[in-house]
């Protein structure tokens, strides 16, 4: 079992930055692949970024590539998502997720989810 708790969301203006954190507990974090997803009102949950357990491989949705950065600190059992150059269309609830298998772009590829943190970007 893995418990995930996100933090760091908030209200920011267009062009601003935020750093989201996801603290994990309950299992050896260094063996777990992690992902970030987001869900805007009335829309399906969509892939944002993912990172392998070793942090050697990262992957991003085209809509955030070059603006967002995923990273992890296995010593702190935490994965981060740095959000730069934010746009109003980035407004959503952001979720971190963990998988015991290979990281995926699909939500159904993940076994555990956090409760989400709201990011709101004003124009």
N, CA and C atoms as a LAMMPS dump frame, in Angstrom:
ITEM: TIMESTEP
0
ITEM: NUMBER OF ATOMS
369
ITEM: BOX BOUNDS ff ff ff
-5.0000000000000000e+02 5.0000000000000000e+02
-5.0000000000000000e+02 5.0000000000000000e+02
-5.0000000000000000e+02 5.0000000000000000e+02
ITEM: ATOMS id mol type element x y z
1 1 1 N 0.835 -1.192 0
2 1 2 C 0 0 0
3 1 3 C 0.876 1.251 0
4 2 1 N 0.445 2.248 -0.77
5 2 2 C 1.171 3.512 -0.867
6 2 3 C 0.197 4.653 -0.595
7 3 1 N 0.58 5.555 0.265
8 3 2 C -0.215 6.752 0.509
9 3 3 C 0.496 7.951 -0.109
10 4 1 N -0.283 8.787 -0.782
11 4 2 C 0.262 9.942 -1.485
12 4 3 C -0.453 11.203 -1.031
13 5 1 N 0.308 12.238 -0.737
14 5 2 C -0.276 13.51 -0.321
15 5 3 C 0.364 14.634 -1.122
16 6 1 N -0.459 15.316 -1.921
17 6 2 C 0.04 16.439 -2.721
18 6 3 C -0.069 17.751 -1.941
19 7 1 N 0.783 18.69 -2.314
20 7 2 C 0.72 20.035 -1.759
21 7 3 C 1.349 20.994 -2.754
22 8 1 N 1.135 22.286 -2.514
23 8 2 C 1.807 23.286 -3.333
24 8 3 C 0.93 23.996 -4.341
25 9 1 N -0.313 23.575 -4.458
26 9 2 C -1.203 24.258 -5.394
27 9 3 C -1.57 25.645 -4.905
28 10 1 N -2.246 26.395 -5.769
29 10 2 C -2.664 27.733 -5.39
30 10 3 C -3.132 28.541 -6.577
31 11 1 N -3.29 29.834 -6.327
32 11 2 C -3.722 30.774 -7.363
33 11 3 C -2.513 31.58 -7.821
34 12 1 N -2.315 31.636 -9.119
35 12 2 C -1.172 32.348 -9.674
36 12 3 C -1.603 33.041 -10.961
37 13 1 N -0.925 34.107 -11.324
38 13 2 C -1.226 34.81 -12.556
39 13 3 C -0.544 34.15 -13.744
40 14 1 N -1.052 34.435 -14.914
41 14 2 C -0.442 33.94 -16.141
42 14 3 C 1.043 34.294 -16.159
43 15 1 N 1.856 33.303 -16.506
44 15 2 C 3.303 33.493 -16.531
45 15 3 C 3.994 33.149 -15.229
46 16 1 N 3.226 32.914 -14.198
47 16 2 C 3.779 32.608 -12.89
48 16 3 C 4.241 31.168 -12.764
49 17 1 N 4.714 30.835 -11.565
50 17 2 C 5.259 29.506 -11.302
51 17 3 C 4.717 28.95 -9.99
52 18 1 N 4.685 27.637 -9.933
53 18 2 C 4.365 26.912 -8.709
54 18 3 C 5.211 25.653 -8.677
55 19 1 N 5.433 25.13 -7.481
56 19 2 C 6.055 23.818 -7.352
57 19 3 C 5.135 22.928 -6.538
58 20 1 N 4.701 21.858 -7.162
59 20 2 C 3.872 20.872 -6.487
60 20 3 C 4.763 19.786 -5.895
61 21 1 N 4.355 19.292 -4.739
62 21 2 C 5.066 18.191 -4.095
63 21 3 C 4.097 17.051 -3.845
64 22 1 N 4.619 15.856 -3.859
65 22 2 C 3.824 14.674 -3.56
66 22 3 C 4.66 13.798 -2.625
67 23 1 N 4.22 13.709 -1.391
68 23 2 C 4.934 12.903 -0.398
69 23 3 C 4.322 11.514 -0.341
70 24 1 N 5.179 10.516 -0.406
71 24 2 C 4.728 9.13 -0.414
72 24 3 C 5.135 8.416 0.861
73 25 1 N 4.326 7.464 1.251
74 25 2 C 4.642 6.64 2.412
75 25 3 C 4.035 5.271 2.223
76 26 1 N 4.56 4.308 2.951
77 26 2 C 3.96 2.996 2.98
78 26 3 C 4.681 1.92 2.204
79 27 1 N 5.598 2.297 1.353
80 27 2 C 6.323 1.303 0.566
81 27 3 C 7.656 1.916 0.163
82 28 1 N 8.591 1.09 -0.217
83 28 2 C 9.89 1.596 -0.649
84 28 3 C 9.707 2.509 -1.858
85 29 1 N 9.847 3.803 -1.621
86 29 2 C 9.557 4.789 -2.648
87 29 3 C 10.484 4.658 -3.847
88 30 1 N 11.707 4.282 -3.61
89 30 2 C 12.683 4.253 -4.695
90 30 3 C 12.38 3.192 -5.733
91 31 1 N 11.452 2.283 -5.442
92 31 2 C 11.117 1.24 -6.412
93 31 3 C 9.832 1.55 -7.174
94 32 1 N 9.26 2.719 -6.957
95 32 2 C 7.954 3.063 -7.518
96 32 3 C 8.105 4.116 -8.609
97 33 1 N 7.477 3.875 -9.746
98 33 2 C 7.399 4.889 -10.787
99 33 3 C 6.234 5.83 -10.482
100 34 1 N 6.408 7.097 -10.82
101 34 2 C 5.431 8.113 -10.433
102 34 3 C 4.959 8.907 -11.65
103 35 1 N 3.759 9.436 -11.524
104 35 2 C 3.229 10.277 -12.589
105 35 3 C 2.419 11.421 -12.01
106 36 1 N 2.257 12.453 -12.81
107 36 2 C 1.352 13.565 -12.49
108 36 3 C 0.282 13.626 -13.575
109 37 1 N -0.936 13.823 -13.123
110 37 2 C -2.075 13.995 -14.012
111 37 3 C -2.831 15.243 -13.576
112 38 1 N -3.732 15.707 -14.426
113 38 2 C -4.572 16.826 -14.04
114 38 3 C -5.967 16.644 -14.609
115 39 1 N -6.915 17.286 -13.953
116 39 2 C -8.303 17.195 -14.404
117 39 3 C -8.969 18.544 -14.223
118 40 1 N -9.406 19.105 -15.345
119 40 2 C -10.134 20.358 -15.334
120 40 3 C -11.638 20.064 -15.262
121 41 1 N -12.444 21.01 -14.799
122 41 2 C -13.888 20.785 -14.701
123 41 3 C -14.486 20.376 -16.039
124 42 1 N -15.255 19.297 -16.029
125 42 2 C -15.918 18.831 -17.236
126 42 3 C -15.031 18.092 -18.214
127 43 1 N -13.782 17.863 -17.829
128 43 2 C -12.851 17.173 -18.734
129 43 3 C -12.338 15.893 -18.092
130 44 1 N -11.792 15.036 -18.919
131 44 2 C -11.218 13.802 -18.426
132 44 3 C -9.844 14.073 -17.802
133 45 1 N -9.453 13.169 -16.931
134 45 2 C -8.122 13.267 -16.345
135 45 3 C -7.087 13.041 -17.439
136 46 1 N -6.076 13.905 -17.474
137 46 2 C -5.082 13.803 -18.54
138 46 3 C -3.668 13.707 -17.97
139 47 1 N -2.841 13.04 -18.721
140 47 2 C -1.437 12.858 -18.378
141 47 3 C -0.692 14.181 -18.455
142 48 1 N 0.196 14.411 -17.492
143 48 2 C 1.052 15.595 -17.492
144 48 3 C 2.527 15.2 -17.607
145 49 1 N 2.98 14.33 -16.705
146 49 2 C 4.389 13.963 -16.696
147 49 3 C 4.564 12.653 -15.927
148 50 1 N 5.676 11.98 -16.188
149 50 2 C 5.981 10.754 -15.458
150 50 3 C 7.481 10.632 -15.293
151 51 1 N 7.87 9.817 -14.31
152 51 2 C 9.284 9.638 -14.014
153 51 3 C 9.498 8.221 -13.527
154 52 1 N 10.569 7.599 -13.984
155 52 2 C 10.885 6.248 -13.548
156 52 3 C 11.448 6.26 -12.125
157 53 1 N 11.567 5.075 -11.542
158 53 2 C 12.012 5.015 -10.152
159 53 3 C 13.426 5.562 -10.001
160 54 1 N 14.233 5.402 -11.038
161 54 2 C 15.62 5.852 -10.986
162 54 3 C 15.777 7.313 -11.368
163 55 1 N 14.686 7.918 -11.88
164 55 2 C 14.707 9.299 -12.378
165 55 3 C 15.536 9.452 -13.652
166 56 1 N 15.955 8.36 -14.235
167 56 2 C 16.733 8.443 -15.482
168 56 3 C 15.844 8.875 -16.635
169 57 1 N 14.599 8.427 -16.617
170 57 2 C 13.69 8.717 -17.73
171 57 3 C 12.519 9.564 -17.259
172 58 1 N 12.264 10.641 -17.983
173 58 2 C 11.07 11.46 -17.751
174 58 3 C 10.328 11.61 -19.075
175 59 1 N 9.066 11.959 -18.967
176 59 2 C 8.218 12.07 -20.15
177 59 3 C 7.16 13.114 -19.85
178 60 1 N 6.811 13.918 -20.87
179 60 2 C 5.876 15.011 -20.669
180 60 3 C 4.817 15.048 -21.767
181 61 1 N 3.65 15.52 -21.396
182 61 2 C 2.644 15.82 -22.396
183 61 3 C 3.128 16.991 -23.243
184 62 1 N 2.754 16.996 -24.505
185 62 2 C 3.203 18.06 -25.402
186 62 3 C 2.785 19.44 -24.898
187 63 1 N 1.639 19.504 -24.266
188 63 2 C 1.111 20.796 -23.832
189 63 3 C 1.928 21.437 -22.711
190 64 1 N 2.76 20.645 -22.025
191 64 2 C 3.537 21.192 -20.906
192 64 3 C 5.04 21.09 -21.142
193 65 1 N 5.443 20.447 -22.207
194 65 2 C 6.867 20.241 -22.467
195 65 3 C 7.577 21.585 -22.579
196 66 1 N 8.698 21.699 -21.872
197 66 2 C 9.455 22.945 -21.872
198 66 3 C 9.024 23.924 -20.8
199 67 1 N 7.883 23.664 -20.165
200 67 2 C 7.395 24.557 -19.102
201 67 3 C 7.363 23.858 -17.747
202 68 1 N 7.07 22.575 -17.736
203 68 2 C 6.97 21.813 -16.494
204 68 3 C 8.169 20.868 -16.376
205 69 1 N 8.581 20.601 -15.138
206 69 2 C 9.676 19.676 -14.891
207 69 3 C 9.31 18.747 -13.743
208 70 1 N 9.409 17.451 -13.996
209 70 2 C 9.167 16.464 -12.951
210 70 3 C 10.513 16.007 -12.4
211 71 1 N 10.557 15.797 -11.095
212 71 2 C 11.775 15.315 -10.469
213 71 3 C 11.388 14.542 -9.208
214 72 1 N 12.367 13.868 -8.616
215 72 2 C 12.082 13.119 -7.4
216 72 3 C 13.297 13.111 -6.498
217 73 1 N 13.03 12.997 -5.215
218 73 2 C 14.078 12.858 -4.21
219 73 3 C 13.734 11.591 -3.429
220 74 1 N 14.391 10.502 -3.747
221 74 2 C 14.063 9.228 -3.11
222 74 3 C 14.423 9.223 -1.623
223 75 1 N 15.372 10.041 -1.237
224 75 2 C 15.729 10.119 0.179
225 75 3 C 14.609 10.77 0.998
226 76 1 N 13.809 11.612 0.331
227 76 2 C 12.711 12.297 1.008
228 76 3 C 11.35 11.7 0.653
229 77 1 N 11.359 10.636 -0.151
230 77 2 C 10.109 9.991 -0.572
231 77 3 C 9.141 10.989 -1.206
232 78 1 N 9.677 11.849 -2.035
233 78 2 C 8.88 12.928 -2.599
234 78 3 C 9.135 13.087 -4.091
235 79 1 N 8.072 13.336 -4.821
236 79 2 C 8.177 13.677 -6.239
237 79 3 C 7.653 15.104 -6.402
238 80 1 N 8.262 15.826 -7.322
239 80 2 C 7.934 17.238 -7.511
240 80 3 C 7.475 17.485 -8.945
241 81 1 N 6.703 18.546 -9.099
242 81 2 C 6.358 19.033 -10.427
243 81 3 C 6.508 20.542 -10.395
244 82 1 N 7.53 21.027 -11.091
245 82 2 C 7.763 22.464 -11.203
246 82 3 C 6.958 22.983 -12.389
247 83 1 N 6.099 23.948 -12.129
248 83 2 C 5.245 24.515 -13.158
249 83 3 C 5.695 25.946 -13.438
250 84 1 N 6.207 26.195 -14.626
251 84 2 C 6.644 27.529 -15.031
252 84 3 C 5.813 28.022 -16.211
253 85 1 N 5.845 29.326 -16.427
254 85 2 C 5.139 29.94 -17.555
255 85 3 C 3.688 29.464 -17.617
256 86 1 N 3.03 29.526 -16.496
257 86 2 C 1.67 28.989 -16.409
258 86 3 C 0.69 29.777 -17.262
259 87 1 N -0.281 29.041 -17.787
260 87 2 C -1.327 29.594 -18.642
261 87 3 C -2.685 29.29 -18.022
262 88 1 N -3.701 30.068 -18.362
263 88 2 C -5.042 29.774 -17.825
264 88 3 C -5.498 28.351 -18.122
265 89 1 N -5.092 27.811 -19.246
266 89 2 C -5.508 26.441 -19.592
267 89 3 C -4.813 25.377 -18.746
268 90 1 N -3.871 25.774 -17.908
269 90 2 C -3.264 24.843 -16.958
270 90 3 C -4.105 24.687 -15.696
271 91 1 N -5.151 25.482 -15.57
272 91 2 C -6.013 25.406 -14.395
273 91 3 C -6.665 24.034 -14.306
274 92 1 N -6.486 23.374 -13.155
275 92 2 C -6.999 22.017 -12.966
276 92 3 C -6.659 21.563 -11.556
277 93 1 N -7.217 20.431 -11.187
278 93 2 C -6.754 19.713 -10.001
279 93 3 C -5.631 18.79 -10.465
280 94 1 N -4.51 18.889 -9.802
281 94 2 C -3.342 18.082 -10.157
282 94 3 C -3.212 16.921 -9.175
283 95 1 N -3.035 15.727 -9.732
284 95 2 C -2.93 14.509 -8.943
285 95 3 C -1.577 13.844 -9.186
286 96 1 N -0.977 13.326 -8.128
287 96 2 C 0.162 12.445 -8.337
288 96 3 C -0.334 11.006 -8.199
289 97 1 N 0.39 10.125 -8.849
290 97 2 C 0 8.723 -8.881
291 97 3 C 1.242 7.85 -8.845
292 98 1 N 1.068 6.651 -8.323
293 98 2 C 2.18 5.715 -8.197
294 98 3 C 1.81 4.378 -8.812
295 99 1 N 2.79 3.767 -9.439
296 99 2 C 2.572 2.441 -10.003
297 99 3 C 3.67 1.502 -9.56
298 100 1 N 3.289 0.259 -9.333
299 100 2 C 4.261 -0.767 -8.972
300 100 3 C 4.908 -1.368 -10.221
301 101 1 N 4.384 -0.969 -11.389
302 101 2 C 4.923 -1.476 -12.637
303 101 3 C 5.675 -0.395 -13.385
304 102 1 N 5.593 -0.445 -14.679
305 102 2 C 6.256 0.542 -15.532
306 102 3 C 5.384 1.794 -15.603
307 103 1 N 6.007 2.96 -15.556
308 103 2 C 5.228 4.199 -15.626
309 103 3 C 4.489 4.276 -16.963
310 104 1 N 3.365 4.951 -16.948
311 104 2 C 2.478 4.965 -18.099
312 104 3 C 1.904 6.36 -18.293
313 105 1 N 1.4 6.618 -19.472
314 105 2 C 0.654 7.846 -19.744
315 105 3 C -0.833 7.655 -19.464
316 106 1 N -1.234 6.45 -19.166
317 106 2 C -2.65 6.151 -18.95
318 106 3 C -2.969 6.152 -17.461
319 107 1 N -4.062 6.783 -17.064
320 107 2 C -4.437 6.769 -15.636
321 107 3 C -4.634 5.359 -15.099
322 108 1 N -5.144 4.446 -15.937
323 108 2 C -5.396 3.092 -15.44
324 108 3 C -4.116 2.288 -15.272
325 109 1 N -2.981 2.896 -15.591
326 109 2 C -1.692 2.241 -15.36
327 109 3 C -1.147 2.457 -13.957
328 110 1 N -1.897 3.191 -13.124
329 110 2 C -1.428 3.539 -11.791
330 110 3 C -2.304 2.904 -10.718
331 111 1 N -1.644 2.484 -9.633
332 111 2 C -2.341 1.766 -8.581
333 111 3 C -2.805 2.678 -7.45
334 112 1 N -2.087 3.781 -7.238
335 112 2 C -2.371 4.625 -6.082
336 112 3 C -2.434 6.083 -6.514
337 113 1 N -3.322 6.825 -5.858
338 113 2 C -3.556 8.224 -6.199
339 113 3 C -3.605 9.087 -4.95
340 114 1 N -3.149 10.322 -5.088
341 114 2 C -3.33 11.301 -4.036
342 114 3 C -4.696 11.951 -4.145
343 115 1 N -4.959 12.881 -3.248
344 115 2 C -6.265 13.52 -3.188
345 115 3 C -6.372 14.714 -4.13
346 116 1 N -5.248 15.164 -4.648
347 116 2 C -5.24 16.266 -5.597
348 116 3 C -4.98 17.607 -4.937
349 117 1 N -4.418 18.521 -5.721
350 117 2 C -4.201 19.893 -5.277
351 117 3 C -4.613 20.832 -6.408
352 118 1 N -5.336 21.884 -6.064
353 118 2 C -5.904 22.783 -7.068
354 118 3 C -4.865 23.798 -7.525
355 119 1 N -4.75 23.935 -8.834
356 119 2 C -3.937 24.987 -9.444
357 119 3 C -4.875 25.857 -10.273
358 120 1 N -4.878 27.14 -9.985
359 120 2 C -5.712 28.083 -10.712
360 120 3 C -4.829 29.191 -11.268
361 121 1 N -4.909 29.393 -12.577
362 121 2 C -4.109 30.409 -13.245
363 121 3 C -5.05 31.482 -13.766
364 122 1 N -4.875 32.688 -13.293
365 122 2 C -5.742 33.785 -13.718
366 122 3 C -5.11 34.523 -14.893
367 123 1 N -5.966 35.033 -15.751
368 123 2 C -5.476 35.759 -16.936
369 123 3 C -5.274 37.232 -16.638
